[in-house]
Amino acid sequence: MSAADSRPRPLVLLPTYNERDNVEPITAAILAALPDARVLIIDDGSPDGTGELADGLAAADARVHVLHRAAKEGLGRAYLAGIDWALKHPHEFTHIITMDADFSHDPAYLPGLLAAVGEGGADFAIGSRYVSGGGTRGWSLGRRLLSRGGGLYARALLGLGLRDPTAGFVCYGRAALVALDRAAVAASGYGFQIEMKYRLVRAGRRARAADRVPRPRARRVEDDARDRPRGRRPVPPPPLSGPVLKDMPVSPCLIHPVPSDMF
């Protein structure tokens, strides 16, 4: 295998719905962080023209692709459609990364997330808010409680040892997704994040946590149209500084064999 063939070929999945003001800057930030990556914008028929703008980005840069879906069917369905697209693509992507389009997942952390799978030996890696170096900067108390509560519920109900099972900033190795029975994934909303991790852990896949601090969400058009001068786009938050990946010790919370009593 040549050196070029052995390099990671990551694809970032970017679901969008009414993200016209965000889709161009987030795509540019992703490609700045991972110049060798490609981006698949999965647009669910956004009425604000996000899909048409995404087509323009794809026409201007061969690293950008667009998957149009007729209607909004939930985040999980969008990600599954993107995963199916990726696994059939002739580029043979080695890693598939899921993230939000509103800058709540900072693209600056993408290299560390990719390294956790490519070099760290994990089958999938989670950009976690709840490991050393992570955090929930700018979150309200209610949102912190909701996130923590969802994680506690998943761990108690499913026996899932992950600290951040609701996280949506995830890098999957190709082999883990090829072997996964994706047709059996039932969740279509944010429960999709928990179900995917549960199914992978149950199949014996190894996880690793990379630290990340969420950025404040960019305000959408409908949020600030009344108080922003016409034609001006919201400015994304500045990049975060600091280490991208913590070298996490092996522990039951991070590396997961198949528990004998998972079912």
Helices and strands as residue ranges (DSSP letters): H 3-6, E 10-16, H 20-33, E 38-43, H 50-60, E 64-68, H 75-88, E 95-98, G 107-109, H 110-118, E 124-128, H 141-158, E 170-173, H 174-179, G 182-184, H 191-202, E 207-211, H 221-224
